[in-house]
Amino acid sequence: NKSSQLSSVPLQILLYVNGIYYIFYFLATLAMIIYKSQVFSYPDDLLAPDLAVLILMAILEVPRLYLGFKGNLTEAEALLGLSLGLTVGSVVLCVYLLLWQTYMLRADVLLNAMLLSAYGLESGLKVMAIAAFVS
């Protein structure tokens, strides 16, 4: 009996804000990679992986957010679980950009720390929503 609404409003808001923030994050990180490739002697064999990680992350972000929105609104724990799984992948890529990127600026650290915090908060809300849907 699902007479009460179980979908999480805070999660929905956070997914929306994360979507907006990710667009900013992607453009800022891309601009910084371009800047660093011009200002520093950026080895070509290291520029490609950094760009590839950023692009892969952007590709992953679309289904991650879509499944999060859809799973929360339809109260489908499987979709939210898939979104949570994709979030783990996004966290790994974000940590790569935070720890193993060729050149790091303070802005890189700040942007990645904010993104990791958002992923952490979002993951906690997803786990709570999944628990509410299953019970």
C-alpha positions as CSV (number, residue, x, y, z in Angstrom):
1,N,0.0,0.0,0.0
2,K,1.8,3.1,-1.3
3,S,-0.8,5.7,-0.3
4,S,1.8,8.1,1.0
5,Q,4.4,9.9,-1.1
6,L,7.9,8.5,-0.4
7,S,9.9,10.5,-3.0
8,S,12.5,12.8,-1.4
9,V,12.1,16.5,-2.0
10,P,15.6,17.4,-0.7
11,L,17.0,14.7,-3.1
12,Q,15.1,16.2,-6.0
13,I,16.4,19.7,-5.2
14,L,19.9,18.5,-4.8
15,L,19.8,16.6,-8.1
16,Y,18.7,19.7,-9.8
17,V,21.4,21.9,-8.1
18,N,24.0,19.2,-8.9
19,G,23.0,19.3,-12.6
20,I,23.4,23.0,-12.7
21,Y,26.7,22.9,-10.8
22,Y,28.1,20.1,-13.0
23,I,27.6,22.3,-16.1
24,F,29.6,25.0,-14.3
25,Y,32.2,22.4,-13.1
26,F,32.6,20.9,-16.6
27,L,33.1,24.3,-18.3
28,A,35.4,25.6,-15.6
29,T,37.5,22.5,-15.5
30,L,37.7,22.4,-19.4
31,A,38.8,26.1,-19.4
32,M,41.5,25.4,-16.8
33,I,42.8,22.4,-18.7
34,I,43.0,24.6,-21.8
35,Y,44.7,27.3,-19.7
36,K,47.2,24.9,-18.2
37,S,48.0,23.4,-21.6
38,Q,48.9,27.0,-22.8
39,V,50.7,28.3,-19.8
40,F,52.6,25.2,-18.6
41,S,54.5,22.7,-20.6
42,Y,51.7,20.1,-20.6
43,P,53.0,16.8,-22.1
44,D,50.7,15.7,-24.9
45,D,50.5,12.2,-23.6
46,L,49.1,13.5,-20.3
47,L,46.7,16.1,-21.8
48,A,44.6,13.4,-23.5
49,P,43.9,11.3,-20.3
50,D,42.9,14.4,-18.3
51,L,40.5,15.5,-21.1
52,A,39.2,11.9,-21.5
53,V,38.4,11.6,-17.8
54,L,36.5,15.0,-17.9
55,I,34.5,13.9,-21.0
56,L,33.8,10.4,-19.6
57,M,32.6,12.1,-16.4
58,A,30.2,14.3,-18.4
59,I,28.9,11.3,-20.3
60,L,28.3,9.5,-17.0
61,E,26.6,12.5,-15.4
62,V,23.6,12.5,-17.9
63,P,22.3,9.0,-17.0
64,R,23.3,9.4,-13.4
65,L,21.1,12.5,-13.0
66,Y,18.3,11.2,-15.2
67,L,18.1,7.9,-13.2
68,G,18.2,9.8,-10.0
69,F,15.4,12.2,-11.0
70,K,13.3,9.3,-12.5
71,G,14.0,6.9,-9.7
72,N,13.1,9.4,-7.0
73,L,9.9,10.7,-8.7
74,T,8.6,7.2,-9.6
75,E,9.8,5.8,-6.2
76,A,11.7,3.1,-8.1
77,E,14.5,1.8,-5.9
78,A,16.2,0.0,-8.8
79,L,16.6,3.2,-10.8
80,L,17.9,5.1,-7.7
81,G,20.3,2.1,-7.1
82,L,21.6,2.4,-10.7
83,S,22.1,6.2,-10.2
84,L,23.9,5.4,-6.9
85,G,26.2,3.0,-8.8
86,L,26.9,5.6,-11.5
87,T,27.7,8.1,-8.7
88,V,30.4,5.8,-7.5
89,G,31.9,5.9,-11.0
90,S,31.7,9.7,-11.0
91,V,33.4,9.9,-7.5
92,V,36.3,7.8,-8.8
93,L,36.7,10.1,-11.9
94,C,36.4,13.2,-9.6
95,V,39.1,11.8,-7.3
96,Y,41.3,11.1,-10.4
97,L,41.0,14.8,-11.3
98,L,41.6,15.8,-7.7
99,L,44.7,13.6,-7.1
100,W,46.3,12.5,-10.4
101,Q,45.6,15.3,-12.8
102,T,48.8,16.5,-14.4
103,Y,48.7,20.1,-13.0
104,M,46.5,21.2,-10.1
105,L,45.4,24.7,-9.4
106,R,43.7,25.8,-6.2
107,A,40.5,26.3,-8.2
108,D,40.7,22.6,-9.3
109,V,40.9,21.5,-5.6
110,L,37.9,23.8,-4.7
111,L,35.7,22.6,-7.6
112,N,36.5,18.9,-7.0
113,A,36.0,19.2,-3.3
114,M,32.6,20.9,-3.8
115,L,31.6,18.2,-6.3
116,L,32.7,15.4,-4.0
117,S,30.7,16.9,-1.1
118,A,27.6,17.2,-3.3
119,Y,28.0,13.5,-4.4
120,G,28.4,12.5,-0.8
121,L,25.3,14.4,0.3
122,E,23.3,13.1,-2.7
123,S,24.4,9.5,-2.0
124,G,23.2,9.7,1.6
125,L,19.8,11.0,0.4
126,K,19.6,8.3,-2.2
127,V,20.3,5.6,0.3
128,M,17.6,7.1,2.7
129,A,15.1,7.3,-0.3
130,I,15.8,3.7,-1.3
131,A,15.3,2.6,2.3
132,A,11.9,4.4,2.4
133,F,10.8,2.9,-0.9
134,V,11.7,-0.7,0.1
135,S,10.1,-0.5,3.6
